[in-house]
């Protein structure tokens, strides 16, 4: 685990307001070697040249959010599955080996009933991913306002997400985000218990607020808040995590109007926190 494994996320430069080709240029000029890929935003006409576009900027594809909405109604899931096979082939051609998606922290129907639906849908998804050497990393969502947004609490703790992932299939693991780890009351032992099933890592920091005041869209760069990154990265080091680390900082406001400078600041903040944590735990 080192600073070479830091991947670019579009939250660092304004999110979806930046096009797919612009994302690659900004990431490369900011100093990133890897970029998380939004498959749904690559036009069908660019599929054949997508890898060339990455190579032109000297950028590698990182992880990709799962381009299937399994958390909504059956109609939306079926619609997304119609084009999923083509997007899996695109992902494979780009060298993507992990797709990610968060589980909802709350739902409109009781937990046991919803778990059956989500598990069934994800098994269809992973059956196709497995045929192309791609694994699925499930993320848990920690803030209180998301756990109470709908009538029934669903899955929002790391240990329960690990258990649910195992029930979906042997190739399914976890995406661990320091933000959600912190807001769900996670600790180093949770990381140690997950071990090799941690497939992807995201980082951002948190203000010192009461749980009811926390908003998922108001995050800080690593090192600017109260998340215990020393414990977080120590746990990842112990379990031998050597995958990508993506700063996902929703609500990130930089003093730089230039997106390249904004992204570079986020990259440096993540490198500094990672190096500091690893140095202190030698």
C-alpha positions in Angstrom: 0.0 0.0 0.0 1.6 3.2 -1.2 0.9 6.6 -2.8 1.2 5.2 -6.3 -2.2 3.5 -5.8 -4.2 6.7 -5.5 -7.0 6.9 -8.1 -8.8 10.0 -9.4 -12.6 10.5 -8.7 -14.7 13.1 -10.3 -15.9 14.5 -7.0 -12.5 16.3 -6.9 -13.4 18.6 -9.9 -17.1 19.2 -9.9 -18.6 15.7 -10.6 -20.7 15.0 -13.7 -20.2 18.5 -15.0 -16.9 17.3 -16.5 -17.1 15.1 -19.6 -15.5 11.6 -19.9 -12.5 12.8 -22.1 -11.9 15.9 -19.9 -11.7 13.6 -16.8 -8.7 11.8 -18.3 -6.9 15.0 -19.2 -7.5 16.6 -15.7 -6.5 13.4 -13.9 -3.2 13.0 -15.9 -2.2 16.7 -15.6 -2.9 16.6 -11.8 -0.5 13.7 -11.4 -2.8 10.7 -11.1 -1.8 7.4 -12.7 -5.2 5.8 -12.4 -8.8 7.0 -12.7 -12.1 5.5 -11.6 -14.3 4.9 -14.7 -18.0 5.8 -15.0 -19.0 3.3 -17.7 -22.4 4.8 -18.1 -20.8 8.1 -19.2 -18.7 6.6 -22.0 -20.8 7.0 -25.3 -21.3 3.9 -27.2 -19.4 5.4 -30.1 -16.3 5.7 -27.9 -16.2 2.0 -26.8 -13.7 1.0 -29.5 -11.3 3.9 -28.8 -11.8 4.2 -25.0 -8.6 2.3 -24.2 -6.7 4.4 -26.7 -8.0 7.5 -25.0 -6.6 6.3 -21.7 -3.3 5.3 -23.2 -3.0 8.7 -24.8 -3.0 10.4 -21.4 -0.8 7.7 -19.8 -3.7 6.8 -17.4 -4.9 3.4 -16.3 -8.5 2.4 -15.6 -9.2 1.9 -11.9 -12.5 0.6 -10.6 -15.9 1.3 -12.1 -19.2 1.8 -10.3 -21.6 -1.0 -11.3 -23.7 0.3 -14.2 -26.8 -1.4 -13.0 -29.3 0.0 -10.5 -30.2 -2.9 -8.3 -31.6 -0.8 -5.4 -34.7 0.6 -7.2 -37.7 -1.1 -8.8 -37.7 -4.2 -10.9 -38.3 -2.3 -14.1 -35.1 -0.2 -13.7 -33.1 -3.2 -12.9 -34.3 -5.1 -16.0 -33.6 -2.0 -18.2 -30.0 -1.7 -17.0 -29.4 -5.5 -17.4 -30.3 -5.2 -21.1 -27.1 -3.2 -21.8 -25.0 -4.7 -18.9 -23.2 -7.4 -21.0 -21.8 -4.8 -23.4 -20.6 -2.6 -20.6 -18.9 -5.6 -18.9 -17.1 -6.2 -22.2 -16.0 -2.6 -22.2 -14.8 -2.8 -18.7 -12.8 -5.9 -19.4 -11.2 -4.3 -22.5 -10.1 -1.3 -20.3 -8.5 -3.6 -17.7 -11.1 -3.1 -15.0 -11.1 -5.9 -12.5 -13.4 -4.5 -9.8 -16.8 -2.9 -9.9 -18.3 -1.1 -6.9 -21.7 -0.1 -5.6 -23.1 0.9 -2.3 -25.9 -0.9 -0.5 -28.8 1.4 0.6 -28.7 2.2 4.3 -32.5 2.2 4.4 -35.4 1.0 2.3 -39.1 1.3 1.7 -39.8 -2.4 2.5 -38.8 -4.5 5.5 -35.1 -5.5 5.7 -35.5 -9.3 5.3 -37.8 -8.9 2.3 -35.5 -6.3 0.6 -32.4 -8.4 1.3 -33.9 -11.3 -0.7 -34.6 -9.0 -3.7 -31.1 -7.4 -3.6 -29.4 -10.7 -3.2 -31.2 -12.2 -6.2 -30.4 -9.2 -8.4 -26.7 -9.1 -7.4 -26.3 -12.8 -8.1 -27.4 -12.2 -11.7 -24.9 -9.4 -11.9 -22.0 -11.3 -10.4 -22.7 -14.4 -12.6 -21.9 -12.3 -15.6 -19.0 -10.4 -14.0 -17.3 -13.7 -12.9 -17.2 -14.8 -16.6 -15.0 -11.8 -17.3 -12.7 -11.9 -14.3 -14.4 -9.0 -12.6 -15.3 -8.9 -8.9 -17.9 -6.8 -7.1 -17.1 -4.7 -4.1 -20.1 -3.7 -1.9 -20.0 -0.5 0.1 -21.8 0.3 3.4 -23.2 3.7 4.0 -22.8 5.2 7.5 -24.4 8.7 8.1 -27.5 8.7 10.3 -29.5 10.8 7.8 -29.2 8.1 5.2 -29.9 5.3 7.7 -33.2 7.0 8.6 -34.1 8.4 5.1 -36.6 5.6 4.5 -39.0 3.7 6.8 -36.8 0.6 7.3 -33.1 0.5 8.2 -31.2 -1.9 5.9 -27.5 -2.7 5.9 -25.1 0.0 7.1 -22.4 -1.6 9.2 -19.2 -3.1 7.9 -19.6 -6.5 9.6 -23.1 -7.0 8.3 -22.0 -5.9 4.8 -19.3 -8.5 4.9 -21.9 -11.2 5.8 -24.2 -10.1 3.1 -21.4 -10.1 0.5 -20.6 -13.7 1.4 -24.3 -14.6 0.9 -24.2 -13.2 -2.7 -21.1 -15.1 -3.8 -17.5 -16.0 -3.3 -16.2 -13.3 -5.7 -18.0 -10.5 -3.8 -16.1 -8.3 -1.3 -16.1 -4.9 0.3 -15.4 -1.3 -0.7 -14.4 0.4 2.6 -14.7 4.2 2.7 -13.1 5.9 5.6 -16.1 8.3 5.7 -18.6 5.6 6.2 -16.3 3.5 8.3 -16.1 6.5 10.7 -19.8 7.4 10.7 -20.9 3.8 11.2 -18.7 3.4 14.3 -16.1 1.2 12.6 -12.8 0.3 14.1 -9.5 -1.4 13.2 -10.9 -4.8 14.1 -13.6 -4.5 11.5 -10.8 -4.1 8.9 -8.9 -7.0 10.3 -12.0 -9.2 10.2 -12.6 -8.4 6.5 -9.0 -9.0 5.5 -8.5 -10.0 1.9 -12.2 -9.4 1.1 -11.5 -5.6 1.1 -11.3 -5.1 -2.7 -11.4 -1.3 -2.9 -10.8 1.7 -0.6 -12.1 5.3 -0.7 -11.1 8.1 1.6 -12.4 11.5 2.9 -12.4 13.2 6.2 -15.2 14.4 8.5 -16.1 17.4 10.6 -16.6 17.1 14.3 -20.4 17.1 14.3 -23.3 15.3 16.1 -24.6 12.4 14.1 -27.8 14.2 13.3 -25.9 17.1 11.8 -23.8 15.0 9.4 -24.5 15.3 5.6 -23.0 12.9 3.2 -22.4 15.7 0.7 -20.3 17.7 3.1 -16.9 16.0 3.3 -13.3 17.1 3.8 -10.0 16.2 2.3 -8.0 13.6 4.3 -6.2 15.2 7.2 -8.7 18.1 7.6 -11.1 16.4 10.1 -11.4 13.8 12.8 -11.3 10.4 11.0 -8.7 8.2 12.6 -6.6 7.6 9.6 -3.7 6.1 11.6 -6.0 3.3 12.7 -7.6 3.0 9.3 -4.4 2.7 7.3 -2.8 0.5 10.0 -5.6 -2.0 9.6 -5.3 -2.0 5.9 -1.5 -2.5 6.1 -1.9 -5.4 8.5 -4.3 -7.2 6.2 -2.0 -6.6 3.2 -4.3 -4.4 1.2 -2.5 -3.3 -2.0 -5.3 -2.1 -4.1 -6.5 1.4 -5.1 -7.2 4.2 -2.8 -9.6 6.8 -4.2 -10.3 10.2 -2.5 -14.0 10.6 -2.9 -14.8 14.0 -1.4 -18.4 15.0 -2.1 -18.9 18.7 -1.4 -15.1 19.4 -1.9 -14.6 23.1 -2.2 -11.1 24.1 -3.3 -9.7 27.6 -3.3 -8.5 26.8 -6.8 -10.9 27.6 -9.7 -8.6 25.5 -11.9 -9.8 21.8 -11.7 -6.3 20.5 -12.3 -5.0 22.4 -9.3 -8.0 21.3 -7.2 -7.4 17.6 -8.1 -3.7 18.0 -7.4 -4.4 19.4 -4.0 -6.6 16.4 -3.2 -4.0 14.0 -4.5 -1.3 15.6 -2.3 -3.5 15.6 0.8 -4.2 11.9 0.3 -0.6 11.1 -0.2 0.4 13.1 2.9 -2.1 11.3 5.1 -1.2 7.9 3.8 2.5 8.4 4.1 2.1 9.9 7.6 0.0 6.9 8.8 2.4 4.4 7.3 5.5 6.2 8.7 4.0 6.3 12.2 3.1 2.6 12.1 6.5 1.3 11.0 
